[in-house]
């Protein structure tokens, strides 16, 4: 959850503040975020091919994969994985340039 989603979920009664801030959930989020950050660095590494990245992406936690898909502009995690399988060298370079332009490098 981001701050707004958290407030809405608590207001709607779908989750309690205690659950949102439980140590286990916070640790899982941190682990997922770290995986996503590491994978973005992998994308930016010139010697990784699309095939290398597809293999690595399939090993990500689902929540990390969703984060990566969001950052790269893919509509979903599944679409992101599919795009990696079909990524040309030029389109991978364009993705890297886009991430660099966003200040992620």
N, C-alpha and C positions, 0 to 999 in steps of 0.2 A: 504494500500500500504506500501511496504517497500521502502527504498530510491531508489533502482534501478527501481522498478515498477513505482514509481511516476515519475521519470525522463523520462521513456519510454512513459508513458501515456501523459505527457505534450508535449513531442516531437512529438508524434503521433497526438496530437490535440484532444484526446478523453476526456481530462479533463484539467481544468485550474488550475494553482497554487492556485488561490483564493478558488476554490471549495475544493481542497485537504486540505487546512488549515482553512476551515470555522469552526467557533466555534461549530456549531451543529455537524458536522462530527467528529471533535476531541472529543467532549463529548460522542458521540455514541461509538466511538472506545474505549475510556477509560472505559466506562460502560461495553462494551463487554469483554475487557481484564480483568476487575475485576471479571466478572462472570466466565470466563475461569479459572482464578487463584483460585477462591474459589472452583470451581468444582474439580480441580486437588487436592486441599487439602482434599476435600471430598473423593476422590479416595484413598488417602493415609491414611485416617482414618480407622483403623482396624474394627471398629464396624459397618461400612456401608457394607451392602451386595450388591451383583450385582443387585438385585431387587430394593434396595434403590437408587442405583446410576442410574439405568435405569429411574426410576421415576423422579429423579432430572434432569437428562440429557434432558429429554423431555420438561422441563420447561426453558431450556437455550435459549437465543437469537440464531438465526441461525449462526450469525458470531462467537459467543462464542463457539458454538458446533463445527464449522469448526476448530477453534483454538485448541480445546481439541483433536479433531480427529487427527490433524496434530502432536501434541505433543506425542500422544500415538501411532503414526505410522499407524493409520487406513487410508485406501485409501480415505475414504469420511466420511462425517458426518453420512450418512445413514448406512454405514458399521459399524461405531462405535456404533451406537444405536443398531443395530442387534447383534453385538458382546456382548454387555452388557446383552441383553436378553438371550444369550446362555452361559454366563460366568460361569464357575465352580468356586468353592472356591479356588482350586489350581491355576487356570489361573488368577484369580483376585490377588492372592498373587504374582504371577510372574509379573503381570503388576505393582503392587506396588513396587516390587524389582527393576524393570527396571527404574521406575521413580526416585527411591531413588538413583540408580547408575548414573542417569543423573544429580544428584545434585538438584533435585526439592523438596527434603524434608528438 
